[in-house]
Each structure stands twice: as C-alpha cells, then as structure tokens.
Amino acid sequence: MKIVAVTACPTGIAHTYMAQEAIEKECEKRGYDYQVETQGGMGIENELEQDTVDIADVVILAIAVEIEGADRFEEKEEAGLVLNIDPGEVIKNPSKVLDEAITLI
C-alpha cells in the first residue's frame, strides 16, 4: 500500500506538523509505504513529485487551506482516490482516517 499526503493548516504551524506525524505513525504501524508533504510555516517540505503521486494507491489531503500544486492530484481526484479531510481529524483519529482512505481503493 502506497499512500501520499499533504498537510496544511491556516497558520502553518502546529496542526500541519501534528497531522503529518499522525499519518506517518499510522502508516508505519500498518507497514504502508508513505510520503507526507507539509505546506506550513517553513514553506513546502518533502514535496511530492508527480511520479510519486501517480504511483500512489490513495491520496490524503489533510488541509484547511488551499495548497500549492493542487493540480498534481487531479487524476487521482477524478478516479475517486483522494480523501479530503481536516487536519484536526487526522490528529484525533489517524486510524479511522486511514481506514476511510483505504475504502477509496
């Protein structure tokens, strides 16, 4: 299972990085391959390349603001393989969020 995600919150500080950590820990626990891009106070970190997005099974957009490079996910969106969710939900219940993302496949 390959999951890619983007996390971003209005202030670009706490929730962005807390959501990243929650996704990473849950993916590690499940043995999933993952990459999480953050768009926060430090700018874009761990930027997802288009080829990485293309080979992913599912995309999680844990965002509360518009993100740069959203067009990278258009094909996955059209295929119904993008889960849009608030970063706070990922922080509160990462297991539920990943379960929900998996149902898209």
C-alpha positions as CSV (number, residue, x, y, z in Angstrom):
1,M,0.0,0.0,0.0
2,K,1.4,3.4,-1.1
3,I,-0.1,6.5,0.5
4,V,0.8,10.1,-0.2
5,A,-0.5,13.0,1.8
6,V,-0.3,16.8,2.1
7,T,-0.9,18.5,5.4
8,A,-1.6,22.3,5.7
9,C,-3.4,24.5,8.2
10,P,-4.2,28.2,8.3
11,T,-1.3,29.2,10.5
12,G,1.0,26.6,9.0
13,I,2.5,25.6,12.3
14,A,1.1,23.1,14.9
15,H,-1.7,21.3,13.0
16,T,0.3,20.9,9.8
17,Y,3.1,19.0,11.5
18,M,0.9,17.2,14.0
19,A,-1.2,15.8,11.1
20,Q,2.0,14.8,9.3
21,E,3.2,12.9,12.4
22,A,-0.1,11.2,12.9
23,I,-0.2,10.0,9.3
24,E,3.4,8.8,9.4
25,K,3.0,6.9,12.7
26,E,-0.2,5.2,11.5
27,C,1.3,4.2,8.1
28,E,4.4,2.8,9.9
29,K,2.2,0.8,12.3
30,R,0.4,-0.7,9.3
31,G,3.6,-1.3,7.2
32,Y,2.4,1.1,4.5
33,D,4.8,2.9,2.1
34,Y,4.1,6.7,2.5
35,Q,5.3,10.2,1.9
36,V,3.9,13.3,3.5
37,E,4.4,16.8,2.1
38,T,3.8,19.7,4.5
39,Q,2.9,23.2,3.4
40,G,3.4,25.2,6.6
41,G,5.3,28.0,8.2
42,M,8.6,26.6,6.8
43,G,7.2,26.6,3.2
44,I,6.8,23.3,1.3
45,E,8.8,20.4,2.8
46,N,9.1,16.8,1.4
47,E,7.5,18.0,-1.8
48,L,5.7,15.2,-3.7
49,E,6.9,14.8,-7.2
50,Q,4.3,14.0,-9.9
51,D,5.6,10.5,-10.4
52,T,5.3,9.7,-6.7
53,V,1.7,10.9,-6.8
54,D,1.0,8.9,-9.9
55,I,2.1,5.5,-8.4
56,A,0.3,6.1,-5.1
57,D,-2.7,4.0,-4.3
58,V,-4.5,6.8,-2.5
59,V,-4.0,10.5,-1.6
60,I,-4.9,12.1,1.7
61,L,-5.3,15.9,1.6
62,A,-5.4,16.9,5.3
63,I,-5.7,20.5,4.6
64,A,-7.7,23.5,5.9
65,V,-6.4,26.0,3.3
66,E,-5.7,26.0,-0.4
67,I,-2.4,24.3,-1.3
68,E,0.2,25.0,-3.9
69,G,0.4,22.4,-6.6
70,A,-3.1,21.0,-6.2
71,D,-3.2,20.2,-9.9
72,R,-0.8,17.3,-9.2
73,F,-3.8,15.4,-7.7
74,E,-6.4,15.9,-10.5
75,E,-6.1,12.4,-12.0
76,K,-6.4,10.8,-8.6
77,E,-9.3,13.1,-7.8
78,E,-11.1,12.1,-11.0
79,A,-10.5,8.4,-10.1
80,G,-12.1,8.9,-6.6
81,L,-8.8,8.2,-4.9
82,V,-8.4,11.4,-2.9
83,L,-9.6,11.8,0.7
84,N,-10.1,15.5,1.7
85,I,-10.1,15.9,5.5
86,D,-9.5,18.5,8.1
87,P,-6.0,18.2,9.7
88,G,-7.7,18.1,13.2
89,E,-9.5,14.9,12.2
90,V,-6.2,13.2,11.3
91,I,-4.7,14.3,14.6
92,K,-7.7,13.0,16.6
93,N,-8.1,9.7,14.9
94,P,-5.5,8.7,12.3
95,S,-6.6,5.1,12.3
96,K,-10.1,6.0,11.2
97,V,-8.8,8.4,8.6
98,L,-6.5,5.7,7.0
99,D,-9.4,3.2,7.1
100,E,-11.5,5.7,5.3
101,A,-8.8,6.4,2.7
102,I,-8.4,2.6,2.1
103,T,-12.1,2.2,1.3
104,L,-11.5,4.5,-1.8
105,I,-9.3,1.9,-3.5
